[in-house]
């Protein structure tokens, strides 16, 4: 369960653009959030909503250029991540912040053994000798549920199944006991059985190690089962943010409501047509001066085209970036 102390990570007004020949692409626009010790924060939204770019901006994983972090603060362990130099960020990544990528087959190096890749951060960040690093690597493989761990250290990534490769990625991310683990859609490419195993593994590791986790996904069902809080992103912005139970019970933003209607139901014997969100996500070639969801929103009205809504509090710990008040059925006056 999340702690009640000071946030382990606090992000304020993060703005990231990609400079292209055709102009700037405003991928992340004034994103703010916090992460408490031991908390699991779920980040949801359609592809292109800015979820991965937000997290990669914080720890310097974007190619610069074309990416540019134009503004913002990312406070972690007494430092502002966005002001750290390249060497300082490299020292922090893997040691204090672990990152699990979406596709383990392209993230793991095919020419090095799994053991070498787990041992690398242990030797670099923890100063372990080869023998101790190998022992710790075997312990990590065992921790993430890979049998015969000592022998499998000698295997290459292609000798593992998709689910096992994802477990290896988690082992690498956990190698130095990070304070924060960022998981970028780690179960998207896996079948539902392996996905369930990975989710159960993350729950167990979180309980054992007490780390804070950011889980990026488009699957609301996953978030409902594992998250403490939810951050809904659209058009590079946070449109809703709050406790998972509160948001699922009382979604305040039309986009969140629309996402929930697209989740297929297994109830009833008769198959029903899936709901879709009509229209296309917004072009991000201009800095947003209006609500990014207005073209697809059934409640949109004049103000939505003239002004980009700020995040307003709708309940304790729950805020949304929307002018429409669903409680009153009218415009929210702030």
PyMOL commands that set and color helices and strands:
alter all, ss='L'
color gray80, all
select helices_A, chain A and resi 51-58+81-83+86-92+104-107+114-125+130-143+149-152+157-159+162-174+192-209+220-226+244-249+254-261+294-296+302-306
alter helices_A, ss='H'
color red, helices_A
select strands_A, chain A and resi 9-20+23-35+40-44+67-76+79-80+97-100+180-184+212-217+229-234+237-243+312-315+318-320+324-325+330-331
alter strands_A, ss='S'
color yellow, strands_A
deselect
rebuild
show_as cartoon
